[in-house]
Amino acid sequence: MATACFVGNPYFSYFHSSDSKSRINFLGCLQGQQRLYLLNDVAIDYMKNQVDVSKKWVTALSECGEKRFSTEEEWNNFLNSIGCTALQQRRWATEGVLKAALILNHRLENLVIHSDGARQFDTAFQHSLCWYHAGRNMDKLIPANDLERAARDTVQNQYWCLYDDIEAYQKNPTDKEKQKLYQDFDRWVTQRVNYPALQSELGKLMVVREELLLVLEYPWLPLHNNLRERQIREYVKRRKVSGGTRSKLGRKCRDTFASLKKTCKQHGVSFAKYLRDRLTGVNMIPRLGHLILKASGYQETVLANGI
């Protein structure tokens, strides 16, 4: 069965099914129909920031100057022509050129991806993590005795107190409160507990500290992915009941109509009336793109998840 990617925010919903959950697929999804592969300084900088990228290929690609490719085939032929055949190196290079193209075509320098933590959604742009998903592993712990149970309950209670404090900060953000919350989180996540499994979970949360606390820099970011959960629920249920589609065209039609229906609902537009308006050629209902831009004020934030 094909996997589906949901991209959206409070102003639009977009579903895209494919056979891959890779970061390359996600970046291509963000590009929409205007696929472009752009080799420039942005792409090179992205590759330099990836620890697994060979300096040999960073240098080789840098010396090629700025190049544009309109299809995946053209880009792959170019990589073949310079002798870059290692799959991992090609993957990093492809992610870099897709990111560069997104910034050129859509001016997404300040884009923040807010997700449930799936790795295909991070590194290309700033990444914000859902607090609900980040805290789920603590819920799954099974204490062996009363002391471990008490430790888990105390740590979880502190976690959600931090959540409440950050939620209050979003309504009235100040530099003083921001610094206090950074310090509170650091004290919480670095505490020592006599419960190895819980200590391990705290260590994992320390690794994603910047993603959890990005909301302190951008108070308008959501703390959770509930919007995505609500938007995607009907889509998943219908796919399970129907067993999927029989062709790629059917899959594309399903994704398109699901995207239109959810976006219409977000703007208080009847989906049935919207379809009738377009099919009859009346065109009295504004284009959804215009409604999105008007309502969002060009806010560059998306929620993302793969299913």
Secondary structure as a PSIPRED ss2 file (coil, helix, strand):
# PSIPRED VFORMAT (PSIPRED V4.0)

   1 M C   1.000  0.000  0.000
   2 A C   1.000  0.000  0.000
   3 T E   0.000  0.000  1.000
   4 A E   0.000  0.000  1.000
   5 C E   0.000  0.000  1.000
   6 F E   0.000  0.000  1.000
   7 V E   0.000  0.000  1.000
   8 G E   0.000  0.000  1.000
   9 N E   0.000  0.000  1.000
  10 P C   1.000  0.000  0.000
  11 Y C   1.000  0.000  0.000
  12 F E   0.000  0.000  1.000
  13 S E   0.000  0.000  1.000
  14 Y E   0.000  0.000  1.000
  15 F E   0.000  0.000  1.000
  16 H E   0.000  0.000  1.000
  17 S E   0.000  0.000  1.000
  18 S E   0.000  0.000  1.000
  19 D C   1.000  0.000  0.000
  20 S C   1.000  0.000  0.000
  21 K C   1.000  0.000  0.000
  22 S C   1.000  0.000  0.000
  23 R H   0.000  1.000  0.000
  24 I H   0.000  1.000  0.000
  25 N H   0.000  1.000  0.000
  26 F H   0.000  1.000  0.000
  27 L H   0.000  1.000  0.000
  28 G H   0.000  1.000  0.000
  29 C H   0.000  1.000  0.000
  30 L H   0.000  1.000  0.000
  31 Q H   0.000  1.000  0.000
  32 G C   1.000  0.000  0.000
  33 Q C   1.000  0.000  0.000
  34 Q C   1.000  0.000  0.000
  35 R C   1.000  0.000  0.000
  36 L C   1.000  0.000  0.000
  37 Y E   0.000  0.000  1.000
  38 L E   0.000  0.000  1.000
  39 L E   0.000  0.000  1.000
  40 N C   1.000  0.000  0.000
  41 D H   0.000  1.000  0.000
  42 V H   0.000  1.000  0.000
  43 A H   0.000  1.000  0.000
  44 I H   0.000  1.000  0.000
  45 D H   0.000  1.000  0.000
  46 Y H   0.000  1.000  0.000
  47 M H   0.000  1.000  0.000
  48 K H   0.000  1.000  0.000
  49 N C   1.000  0.000  0.000
  50 Q C   1.000  0.000  0.000
  51 V C   1.000  0.000  0.000
  52 D C   1.000  0.000  0.000
  53 V C   1.000  0.000  0.000
  54 S C   1.000  0.000  0.000
  55 K H   0.000  1.000  0.000
  56 K H   0.000  1.000  0.000
  57 W H   0.000  1.000  0.000
  58 V H   0.000  1.000  0.000
  59 T H   0.000  1.000  0.000
  60 A H   0.000  1.000  0.000
  61 L H   0.000  1.000  0.000
  62 S H   0.000  1.000  0.000
  63 E C   1.000  0.000  0.000
  64 C C   1.000  0.000  0.000
  65 G C   1.000  0.000  0.000
  66 E C   1.000  0.000  0.000
  67 K E   0.000  0.000  1.000
  68 R E   0.000  0.000  1.000
  69 F E   0.000  0.000  1.000
  70 S C   1.000  0.000  0.000
  71 T C   1.000  0.000  0.000
  72 E H   0.000  1.000  0.000
  73 E H   0.000  1.000  0.000
  74 E H   0.000  1.000  0.000
  75 W H   0.000  1.000  0.000
  76 N H   0.000  1.000  0.000
  77 N H   0.000  1.000  0.000
  78 F H   0.000  1.000  0.000
  79 L H   0.000  1.000  0.000
  80 N H   0.000  1.000  0.000
  81 S H   0.000  1.000  0.000
  82 I C   1.000  0.000  0.000
  83 G C   1.000  0.000  0.000
  84 C C   1.000  0.000  0.000
  85 T C   1.000  0.000  0.000
  86 A C   1.000  0.000  0.000
  87 L H   0.000  1.000  0.000
  88 Q H   0.000  1.000  0.000
  89 Q H   0.000  1.000  0.000
  90 R H   0.000  1.000  0.000
  91 R H   0.000  1.000  0.000
  92 W H   0.000  1.000  0.000
  93 A H   0.000  1.000  0.000
  94 T H   0.000  1.000  0.000
  95 E H   0.000  1.000  0.000
  96 G H   0.000  1.000  0.000
  97 V H   0.000  1.000  0.000
  98 L H   0.000  1.000  0.000
  99 K H   0.000  1.000  0.000
 100 A H   0.000  1.000  0.000
 101 A H   0.000  1.000  0.000
 102 L H   0.000  1.000  0.000
 103 I H   0.000  1.000  0.000
 104 L H   0.000  1.000  0.000
 105 N H   0.000  1.000  0.000
 106 H H   0.000  1.000  0.000
 107 R C   1.000  0.000  0.000
 108 L C   1.000  0.000  0.000
 109 E C   1.000  0.000  0.000
 110 N C   1.000  0.000  0.000
 111 L C   1.000  0.000  0.000
 112 V E   0.000  0.000  1.000
 113 I E   0.000  0.000  1.000
 114 H E   0.000  0.000  1.000
 115 S E   0.000  0.000  1.000
 116 D C   1.000  0.000  0.000
 117 G C   1.000  0.000  0.000
 118 A C   1.000  0.000  0.000
 119 R H   0.000  1.000  0.000
 120 Q H   0.000  1.000  0.000
 121 F H   0.000  1.000  0.000
 122 D C   1.000  0.000  0.000
 123 T C   1.000  0.000  0.000
 124 A C   1.000  0.000  0.000
 125 F C   1.000  0.000  0.000
 126 Q E   0.000  0.000  1.000
 127 H E   0.000  0.000  1.000
 128 S E   0.000  0.000  1.000
 129 L E   0.000  0.000  1.000
 130 C C   1.000  0.000  0.000
 131 W H   0.000  1.000  0.000
 132 Y H   0.000  1.000  0.000
 133 H H   0.000  1.000  0.000
 134 A H   0.000  1.000  0.000
 135 G C   1.000  0.000  0.000
 136 R H   0.000  1.000  0.000
 137 N H   0.000  1.000  0.000
 138 M H   0.000  1.000  0.000
 139 D H   0.000  1.000  0.000
 140 K C   1.000  0.000  0.000
 141 L C   1.000  0.000  0.000
 142 I C   1.000  0.000  0.000
 143 P C   1.000  0.000  0.000
 144 A C   1.000  0.000  0.000
 145 N C   1.000  0.000  0.000
 146 D H   0.000  1.000  0.000
 147 L H   0.000  1.000  0.000
 148 E H   0.000  1.000  0.000
 149 R H   0.000  1.000  0.000
 150 A H   0.000  1.000  0.000
 151 A H   0.000  1.000  0.000
 152 R H   0.000  1.000  0.000
 153 D H   0.000  1.000  0.000
 154 T H   0.000  1.000  0.000
 155 V H   0.000  1.000  0.000
 156 Q H   0.000  1.000  0.000
 157 N H   0.000  1.000  0.000
 158 Q H   0.000  1.000  0.000
 159 Y H   0.000  1.000  0.000
 160 W H   0.000  1.000  0.000
 161 C H   0.000  1.000  0.000
 162 L H   0.000  1.000  0.000
 163 Y H   0.000  1.000  0.000
 164 D H   0.000  1.000  0.000
 165 D H   0.000  1.000  0.000
 166 I H   0.000  1.000  0.000
 167 E H   0.000  1.000  0.000
 168 A H   0.000  1.000  0.000
 169 Y H   0.000  1.000  0.000
 170 Q H   0.000  1.000  0.000
 171 K H   0.000  1.000  0.000
 172 N C   1.000  0.000  0.000
 173 P C   1.000  0.000  0.000
 174 T C   1.000  0.000  0.000
 175 D H   0.000  1.000  0.000
 176 K H   0.000  1.000  0.000
 177 E H   0.000  1.000  0.000
 178 K H   0.000  1.000  0.000
 179 Q H   0.000  1.000  0.000
 180 K H   0.000  1.000  0.000
 181 L H   0.000  1.000  0.000
 182 Y H   0.000  1.000  0.000
 183 Q H   0.000  1.000  0.000
 184 D H   0.000  1.000  0.000
 185 F H   0.000  1.000  0.000
 186 D H   0.000  1.000  0.000
 187 R H   0.000  1.000  0.000
 188 W H   0.000  1.000  0.000
 189 V H   0.000  1.000  0.000
 190 T C   1.000  0.000  0.000
 191 Q C   1.000  0.000  0.000
 192 R C   1.000  0.000  0.000
 193 V C   1.000  0.000  0.000
 194 N C   1.000  0.000  0.000
 195 Y C   1.000  0.000  0.000
 196 P H   0.000  1.000  0.000
 197 A H   0.000  1.000  0.000
 198 L H   0.000  1.000  0.000
 199 Q H   0.000  1.000  0.000
 200 S H   0.000  1.000  0.000
 201 E H   0.000  1.000  0.000
 202 L H   0.000  1.000  0.000
 203 G H   0.000  1.000  0.000
 204 K H   0.000  1.000  0.000
 205 L H   0.000  1.000  0.000
 206 M H   0.000  1.000  0.000
 207 V H   0.000  1.000  0.000
 208 V C   1.000  0.000  0.000
 209 R H   0.000  1.000  0.000
 210 E H   0.000  1.000  0.000
 211 E H   0.000  1.000  0.000
 212 L H   0.000  1.000  0.000
 213 L C   1.000  0.000  0.000
 214 L H   0.000  1.000  0.000
 215 V H   0.000  1.000  0.000
 216 L H   0.000  1.000  0.000
 217 E H   0.000  1.000  0.000
 218 Y C   1.000  0.000  0.000
 219 P C   1.000  0.000  0.000
 220 W C   1.000  0.000  0.000
 221 L C   1.000  0.000  0.000
 222 P C   1.000  0.000  0.000
 223 L C   1.000  0.000  0.000
 224 H C   1.000  0.000  0.000
 225 N C   1.000  0.000  0.000
 226 N H   0.000  1.000  0.000
 227 L H   0.000  1.000  0.000
 228 R H   0.000  1.000  0.000
 229 E H   0.000  1.000  0.000
 230 R H   0.000  1.000  0.000
 231 Q H   0.000  1.000  0.000
 232 I H   0.000  1.000  0.000
 233 R H   0.000  1.000  0.000
 234 E H   0.000  1.000  0.000
 235 Y H   0.000  1.000  0.000
 236 V H   0.000  1.000  0.000
 237 K H   0.000  1.000  0.000
 238 R H   0.000  1.000  0.000
 239 R H   0.000  1.000  0.000
 240 K H   0.000  1.000  0.000
 241 V H   0.000  1.000  0.000
 242 S H   0.000  1.000  0.000
 243 G C   1.000  0.000  0.000
 244 G C   1.000  0.000  0.000
 245 T C   1.000  0.000  0.000
 246 R C   1.000  0.000  0.000
 247 S C   1.000  0.000  0.000
 248 K H   0.000  1.000  0.000
 249 L H   0.000  1.000  0.000
 250 G H   0.000  1.000  0.000
 251 R H   0.000  1.000  0.000
 252 K H   0.000  1.000  0.000
 253 C H   0.000  1.000  0.000
 254 R H   0.000  1.000  0.000
 255 D H   0.000  1.000  0.000
 256 T H   0.000  1.000  0.000
 257 F H   0.000  1.000  0.000
 258 A H   0.000  1.000  0.000
 259 S H   0.000  1.000  0.000
 260 L H   0.000  1.000  0.000
 261 K H   0.000  1.000  0.000
 262 K H   0.000  1.000  0.000
 263 T H   0.000  1.000  0.000
 264 C H   0.000  1.000  0.000
 265 K H   0.000  1.000  0.000
 266 Q H   0.000  1.000  0.000
 267 H C   1.000  0.000  0.000
 268 G C   1.000  0.000  0.000
 269 V C   1.000  0.000  0.000
 270 S C   1.000  0.000  0.000
 271 F H   0.000  1.000  0.000
 272 A H   0.000  1.000  0.000
 273 K H   0.000  1.000  0.000
 274 Y H   0.000  1.000  0.000
 275 L H   0.000  1.000  0.000
 276 R H   0.000  1.000  0.000
 277 D H   0.000  1.000  0.000
 278 R H   0.000  1.000  0.000
 279 L H   0.000  1.000  0.000
 280 T C   1.000  0.000  0.000
 281 G C   1.000  0.000  0.000
 282 V C   1.000  0.000  0.000
 283 N C   1.000  0.000  0.000
 284 M C   1.000  0.000  0.000
 285 I C   1.000  0.000  0.000
 286 P C   1.000  0.000  0.000
 287 R C   1.000  0.000  0.000
 288 L H   0.000  1.000  0.000
 289 G H   0.000  1.000  0.000
 290 H H   0.000  1.000  0.000
 291 L H   0.000  1.000  0.000
 292 I H   0.000  1.000  0.000
 293 L H   0.000  1.000  0.000
 294 K H   0.000  1.000  0.000
 295 A H   0.000  1.000  0.000
 296 S H   0.000  1.000  0.000
 297 G C   1.000  0.000  0.000
 298 Y C   1.000  0.000  0.000
 299 Q C   1.000  0.000  0.000
 300 E C   1.000  0.000  0.000
 301 T E   0.000  0.000  1.000
 302 V E   0.000  0.000  1.000
 303 L E   0.000  0.000  1.000
 304 A E   0.000  0.000  1.000
 305 N E   0.000  0.000  1.000
 306 G E   0.000  0.000  1.000
 307 I C   1.000  0.000  0.000
